Amino acid sequence: YKIKNSNKSKINRNLVITYHGNKVHIENSKKKIFDSILKISKNLNIKIIINLIYNIKRLGKVKFLPKNSNITIEHVQYSYKNIEKKLSITDIGLVPQTLLNDKFLNVLSNDDKENFNLKFKHPTNIGRHLVFAQFNIPVVTEPTPSVVRYFDDESLNYLVYSSDTWYEILRKITINKKIRKKLALKNYNLWFKNFRHKILNDKLLKLLKK
């Protein structure tokens, strides 16, 4: 992506929350995410627009999403053009990383409600985080190995892993623009210092020369 840094003023309009990526991640996490967003909208009395960007043509629309007068859900076909259009007006990025546990693990977890299991695909990485980073957008995400490796200590305090933490963290960064701005800058700096195009191209050239 070649992105113009668009940290625009986001005053006097609805809160915009965006997901982009594989349909499987939003399907697996939709209950805890949307329950949290509905609760935030109700408790803070705000209107929220949710953009879901994924390959609708190939996989069909995500089903059984909540209906609420304060929530607008937009299903957006995945494309570079649509990502640039929607992320340029996004306040918060969603990057769910985990998968639903099978029934056996769910039964075990019910023995103690303070326990939780994290299940994720082997190639899970921070690629989707970095797209948000280029637009200077903070992300709400889960503690998979690549996230824990690259996020700094302060950013790690805003990771989520359960329905309760999805709500707590989303609410905190919704009401506190200073935190949003700080996390957005950290996300941008992570991309700029480690993964911007010149750095990746130089690494590739070094590998090719070996």
SEDREN-556413 format. One line per field, with one value per residue (C-alpha): x, y, z; residue in one letter; residue number from 1. Coordinates in steps of 0.1 Angstrom, whole numbers, always signed. Example, Ala and Ser with C-alpha at 12.3 -4.5 7.8 and 13.67 -1.06 7.14 Angstrom:
<nodes>
u (+123_+137)
v (-45_-11)
w (+78_+71)
resn (a_s)
resi (1_2)
</nodes>
This chain:
<nodes>
u (+0_+11_-7_-10_-8_-44_-46_-76_-98_-126_-149_-187_-193_-200_-174_-160_-147_-132_-123_-104_-92_-104_-140_-131_-117_-148_-170_-151_-151_-183_-202_-177_-169_-205_-217_-190_-198_-235_-229_-206_-231_-258_-238_-221_-252_-232_-238_-212_-204_-188_-170_-164_-140_-135_-140_-178_-178_-160_-172_-206_-217_-212_-245_-264_-251_-270_-295_-296_-306_-273_-252_-247_-229_-214_-202_-175_-158_-121_-100_-71_-94_-120_-94_-80_-114_-127_-95_-90_-121_-116_-111_-104_-92_-103_-78_-92_-66_-81_-103_-131_-120_-135_-162_-138_-117_-149_-160_-126_-127_-161_-146_-130_-143_-110_-92_-91_-76_-61_-63_-50_-38_-1_+7_-10_+10_+7_+1_-34_-21_+4_-22_-40_-6_+0_-33_-22_-51_-49_-59_-77_-61_-53_-21_-8_+30_+37_+18_+36_+69_+65_+42_+59_+51_+24_+6_+6_-16_-44_-46_-79_-86_-122_-156_-150_-116_-130_-155_-131_-105_-128_-147_-114_-101_-135_-138_-102_-89_-54_-50_-62_-37_-9_-16_-20_+14_+30_+14_+26_+61_+62_+55_+78_+108_+105_+82_+80_+86_+123_+133_+115_+130_+165_+160_+149_+179_+203_+187_+190_+227_+235)
v (+0_+36_+55_+92_+97_+107_+115_+137_+155_+131_+155_+157_+125_+89_+66_+44_+9_-12_-48_-61_-96_-131_-138_-166_-142_-120_-151_-166_-135_-118_-125_-111_-82_-72_-77_-53_-27_-28_-24_+6_+22_+18_+29_+59_+67_+70_+59_+35_+26_-8_-16_-52_-55_-91_-111_-111_-123_-155_-163_-146_-122_-127_-138_-133_-99_-78_-51_-19_+17_+30_+5_+6_-24_-21_-51_-40_-60_-65_-44_-19_+9_+1_-4_+31_+46_+31_+32_+69_+76_+49_+56_+21_-10_-45_-74_-105_-133_-163_-192_-209_-238_-272_-285_-306_-275_-255_-281_-279_-241_-242_-258_-226_-193_-176_-199_-192_-208_-191_-210_-194_-204_-213_-186_-158_-126_-89_-82_-68_-46_-30_-20_+0_+13_+30_+49_+59_+39_+21_-15_-38_-72_-104_-118_-141_-147_-122_-95_-101_-101_-67_-46_-25_-28_-1_-14_-49_-35_-30_-66_-84_-121_-125_-109_-87_-74_-67_-45_-29_-20_-9_+14_+28_+38_+50_+76_+86_+102_+107_+70_+64_+89_+74_+38_+49_+65_+34_+12_+36_+36_-2_-3_+26_+13_-24_-31_-1_-9_+2_-19_-50_-44_-41_-73_-91_-79_-91_-126_-127_-118_-146)
w (+0_-7_+18_+26_+64_+72_+108_+101_+127_+136_+154_+151_+133_+142_+156_+128_+135_+107_+102_+71_+63_+61_+68_+92_+118_+120_+120_+149_+170_+160_+192_+216_+193_+185_+220_+232_+205_+212_+249_+242_+219_+246_+276_+259_+238_+205_+170_+156_+120_+115_+82_+75_+46_+33_+1_-2_-38_-30_+5_+9_+36_+73_+88_+120_+129_+155_+144_+164_+155_+169_+149_+111_+96_+61_+42_+19_-9_-3_-26_-24_-34_-7_+20_+13_+12_+44_+65_+57_+79_+105_+142_+155_+137_+147_+144_+159_+157_+175_+164_+183_+204_+198_+222_+242_+251_+258_+283_+301_+302_+318_+349_+358_+343_+350_+326_+289_+257_+227_+195_+162_+128_+125_+100_+120_+119_+122_+85_+91_+119_+96_+71_+98_+109_+75_+81_+116_+132_+166_+167_+192_+189_+207_+222_+195_+193_+166_+184_+217_+198_+181_+203_+230_+267_+268_+237_+253_+280_+255_+242_+245_+251_+263_+259_+290_+278_+243_+259_+284_+259_+231_+256_+270_+236_+224_+252_+253_+222_+237_+241_+206_+192_+213_+202_+166_+166_+182_+155_+128_+142_+144_+107_+98_+117_+108_+79_+55_+19_+17_+47_+33_-2_+13_+32_+1_-19_+8_+7_-31_-29_-5)
resn (y_k_i_k_n_s_n_k_s_k_i_n_r_n_l_v_i_t_y_h_g_n_k_v_h_i_e_n_s_k_k_k_i_f_d_s_i_l_k_i_s_k_n_l_n_i_k_i_i_i_n_l_i_y_n_i_k_r_l_g_k_v_k_f_l_p_k_n_s_n_i_t_i_e_h_v_q_y_s_y_k_n_i_e_k_k_l_s_i_t_d_i_g_l_v_p_q_t_l_l_n_d_k_f_l_n_v_l_s_n_d_d_k_e_n_f_n_l_k_f_k_h_p_t_n_i_g_r_h_l_v_f_a_q_f_n_i_p_v_v_t_e_p_t_p_s_v_v_r_y_f_d_d_e_s_l_n_y_l_v_y_s_s_d_t_w_y_e_i_l_r_k_i_t_i_n_k_k_i_r_k_k_l_a_l_k_n_y_n_l_w_f_k_n_f_r_h_k_i_l_n_d_k_l_l_k_l_l_k_k)
resi (1_2_3_4_5_6_7_8_9_10_11_12_13_14_15_16_17_18_19_20_21_22_23_24_25_26_27_28_29_30_31_32_33_34_35_36_37_38_39_40_41_42_43_44_45_46_47_48_49_50_51_52_53_54_55_56_57_58_59_60_61_62_63_64_65_66_67_68_69_70_71_72_73_74_75_76_77_78_79_80_81_82_83_84_85_86_87_88_89_90_91_92_93_94_95_96_97_98_99_100_101_102_103_104_105_106_107_108_109_110_111_112_113_114_115_116_117_118_119_120_121_122_123_124_125_126_127_128_129_130_131_132_133_134_135_136_137_138_139_140_141_142_143_144_145_146_147_148_149_150_151_152_153_154_155_156_157_158_159_160_161_162_163_164_165_166_167_168_169_170_171_172_173_174_175_176_177_178_179_180_181_182_183_184_185_186_187_188_189_190_191_192_193_194_195_196_197_198_199_200_201_202_203_204_205_206_207_208_209_210)
</nodes>
